[in-house]
Amino acid sequence: MSKPASRRTLGSDLKRVDSHAIKPEEYDELPALTDEMLGRAVFKKAGRPRSPNPKQLISLRLPPEVIARWRATGPGWQTRMAKRLEDVPPPQTSDKF
């Protein structure tokens, strides 16, 4: 049996970096922030933009065989399932119960 491949290392001494304490004279190397510098700053909101049509979370119980068949189709099976459900017309309802 062959040996598993070893994980790549970062190639740096993280222990040395973590143990470094910043000295007061190192702060002198940093430029002072000016109003002009802050005025040029661009702040971007992280993450995806909000969807105009967000999906809703529901709970749906399905037979294990159905889920297994969809999962066997590979990654993205939930999206494909949703698309298939979109294509099916809703059942006809009657006023009689």
C-alpha positions, 0 to 999 in steps of 0.5 A: 500500500502506498503512503498518502501524499503529505500536506503542503506546508506554507513554507514559513515559520508561523510560530516565529511570526505569531510570537513577534511582539510589535515594538513602539518604534515599529509604529513610527514606520506606519504613515498617519491616516489623513482625512484625504486618505480616508476620503479615497477609501472605498468600502465594499459590502462583503458577500453576494448581492441580495437576490430580487427573488430569494429562495424560501426554506421549507421542510419536505419529507421524501422517500429515501429512494427518491433522494438517493436517485437525485443525489446519484446525479451528482453535485447540484442535484437540489437545483436540478430538482427545483428546476424539474418542480418548476416545470410541472404544472400545479394540480387542478383543485376543485371547490369540493372537499 
